[in-house]
């Protein structure tokens, strides 16, 4: 990344803090050997893991259990030409521990599309990266036309 490209790299702690500020992100995974992106609601676990709640019978669960995935979320202000983006990359796995499952039933993410039989998916945060657009439509202190 260039020093004057208008973006600021975000550290892991700041990325994790920003993840708690939005309810929806996008999971990026492989479906039939092609990249697929699906919007999902989520919450952040105490250890920085991304937690999803979905139908036990969904195609998503079959595609991501045990696979390395990416999870992205962002916040954009179109009027101010500013915003941030955070990407978490790591292995996704079904939560199978009964104690953790019970805890997530009480404090975990709530599905926006409830299903009769739901499961929790954990994405362990192996790599957490982010960046913030700080310059917007200005360059060297001069406002650029939109």
N, C-alpha and C positions, 0 to 999 in steps of 0.2 A: 504494500500500500504506500502511496506517495505521501510525503509529509504535508503537502498543501492540498489534499483532495477533499477537504471539508469534513472528513470523518474522524472520529476519535475511537480508538480501541477501548473496549470495556473489560475490566478485570472480572475474574470469576465471581467474587462476592457481589459486585454491582450487578452482574448478569442475573444471579440468583435472586437478588432483591427485586429486579425488574420483572422477573417471571411471576412474582406474587401479585403484580399489579393488573394483570389481565386474565380474563376467564377462558379465552379460546386461543388455541394455537393450531399448527398444522403438523401432522405426522407424515414423514417421508419414508416410504418403504418400497420394496420390490414386489410387483404383482405381475405374474406371467412374464418374468424376465425384463419388465419395463419399470421405470420409476413411476410411483403413484403418490399422490398427495391428498390427504383427507383432513378437513377441519374437525377438531375435537375439543370438547371442554376438558379441563384438567385441573389439578392442583399440584402444589409442590410439597414433597415430603420433607420431614425434618432433616433428612440427610442430603437434600438437594435432588432427590429422584423425582422425575416427572411421573405422576400417577394418573391413569385413565380408568374409566369405568365404562364397560360396554357389554353387549350381548355375548354370552358364552358361545353362541352359534354364528357369530359374525365372520365374514371373510377376513376382516382385519385381524382378528385373533389368530386365525390359522396362518396368516401371512407373516405376522411379526413375532410370534412366540419363539424365542431363542435366536432371533435375527438382530443384526446391528441396524439401527434405524437413526434417523435424524428427526428432531422435533424443533420447530421454529415458531416463534411468536414475536410480535412487534407492536409498536404503537406509532401512529403517524399523524402529524398535524399538517394537512394539505395546505391550509391557509398560510401557515408560518414556514412551510417547507422545511420541517424538522421532524425528527423521530428517532427511533432506535429499533434494533433487531437483535434477538438472541437466538443462538442455535445450540441445542444440546444433542450430542451424538453419543450413543451407547447401546448396549444390548437390552432388548425388550424381553420381558418374561412375565408369564402369568404369576400372580401372587397365589402360592399354594399353601403357605403356612397358615393354619387355622387361627392362630392368635392375631397375626397381622391382618388377615381377612376380616375378622370380627372388629378390630380397631378401625379399619377403613370403612366398614359399614356405618360406623358412627361419625367418623371425622374425615373420611376421604371425599373424593370428588362425587358430585351428584350428576347422574346422566341426564342430559337434556332430552333424550329419547329413551325413556325407561323400557326395559325388556323384562320378560318373565324370569329369566335366569341370567343374572349379570355376573361378570368377573372383573377383577382389577388387574391392570397391566402396569408394571413398573419399568421405567426406562432409567437405567443406572447412568449417571452423568460422567462418562469417561472423559469427554471433551466438551467444554463449555466456552463458547466464544460469543462476542457481541460487538456491536459498533453503534455509535450514535452520530447522526448527521448534525454537525454543529454550525456549519457555515450557511446552510440553507441556500438561498439564491443570492448570496453575497460572495464576492471574491475580493480579497484584500480590502475589505471595508466598504466596497462599492456595491450598491444594490443593483442586481442584474434584472433585466426584464423577464417576466414570466412567460 
